[in-house]
Amino acid sequence: MAKRHARRLERRYKRHGSDFCRGEWINALRDYHKLANNKRSSFWKCEVSDASNARQAWKTIDRILCRDNSVSLTPSISANDLSDYFVKKINGIRETTEGAGSPFYESNFSGVELLSFTPLSIADVAQLVREAPTKQCSFDPVPTWLLKDCIHLLAPFITTIINRSLTNGCVPSAFKSAHITPLLKKSGLDLNEACNYRPVSNLSFLSKILEKAVSRQLDSYLTVTKLFSSHQSTYRKFHSTEIILLRVTSDLVSHLDKGEVALMAFLELSAAFDPVDKEILLNRLSSTFGKFTVGC
């Protein structure tokens, strides 16, 4: 009920756009999140307290910490084996389009070009850190919760790093390193087959803060210049998979009501983000979305 109430207020805010409607929606959303967290916390407390023995209690704790699906690799497969498999997989995908011609995009952009990023203030960086999830990577020198508690002291130094990167258009080498964990695609698969794993990359906390700073400026630029596709529902504020499902359902029903035949084609790309060609991506950004600063 709380979620339904929040979504109803969200739709009302989208219709009217007033500050009053937005305030009511935000308050309802916060109440829903608070209620969900309390319910979740209460559930797991009951699960732990109801454990009949220590073994059952530890199993419950493992479930809470998402450690029940962790896999201990046997000596028959190593990190190098997994790395070689994933590299070979991506190279194989690229080879399928190696003979294709270079795509051509008309340079029909006539708006304001994005030539550089705007440096952030100390308050902006501190706010980004406070809003970020309290997650961390093994590369982080201090726990994320400690960084958040001391952000009033560390914000000036973090701001210098972030602004230097934004100004130079260059991501620090340390921010490009990720801790990669191989996870089984589903339980019951052979632990010794590299194809049964998917790599999950965990970047350092400051790397995510830099990514968020860039993402917000890009999102603001694309929104102001109205360059977002009207059919795009991912990576957009106030959009979700629910919206695109409603749109598809509406189109199907509309065509069926007219007595027309409706067909739907799904395209699933394997490792969609990994084989992206950097030169093609930059050319598309420059021709369709305005000139972007090319960094390192």
Steps between C-alpha positions, in 0.01 A plus 500: 500500500780743585672435168173539311432828681850631412461406132159672489653821638787467252256487209317803641828692524582415138161635392507826697872556563438717806734519798215400732434179305870424493528548877211263565650241264846521664353466848294199395805345335706547815222346712489201263877447515496533878216249529672257263829524695321443831315199362821357355689555824220347706485197270871421526503558876224241535686261270816520712320480834291201385806296400495172688878471528824682423536333162156617388575849631820523294314383191252782552781752548660377176171561322483853642854573382437333161770246570287193437576513124873553539714242328835363606689435178678168469865478385380382158402856401703812572466875460709481181265238357200725564680804359601314183144377450340845536761662271448227241122543525513874432749457216270239348206738510707774338616267223142443388479864385862547400421509128211745535543852371532796731162647597420846369320764702386829356639802684161666544550625854423871528476552875747617762802271506632346819865604484597455865369398840423747777722478812318411821494687827601345830133492603408318177760229558402461865137457394596236240689305766213517749244386242713209375425147626724387785684243291871454464769319306811321618700780332350766728753618762230568762149362560226695325311567824813661646548712187142623529544585868814702421381654173501850652879461534575302182266679256756767391756234401244284321369808320852575370530148358154507341544846346847418366349200324205700364723783378756276329244252368709219642408222743778417750657158442413390854131567427508259206598199711218275615472202729340229285302219661383205287147390592316193378220589258273263691538231761574145394737587215844343469744697715792409273354650180593865441195552278275448804624818667424867456752763614382765746727805519524709816659842456645715775264739679663818364481357149124469541481858630680625189270290283196648673629856454548444126168317466305787654653757268442282194142432606438872555649584160294238315184607682542873433584444132215245470730238352355206690294267284131515586499117514794466740400382846833397652751738661243779512337672796132419551524211249504127564435161341139537616453794265636319195287193578190718518594665170552165324177360643311810390639476145415130475143550623453799270607305190291196596193721547548619142506140377868518413761231559748586774846346505776556753872440451745480789872562458729371772866599476769288662737709716341811349718757677831311477544491117414870451744652252641821650557678167148424378356616831690832489400560137135439587519735798659775293261473206173445684544653844754776446873503548624321810842548652712194423697403811726215599 
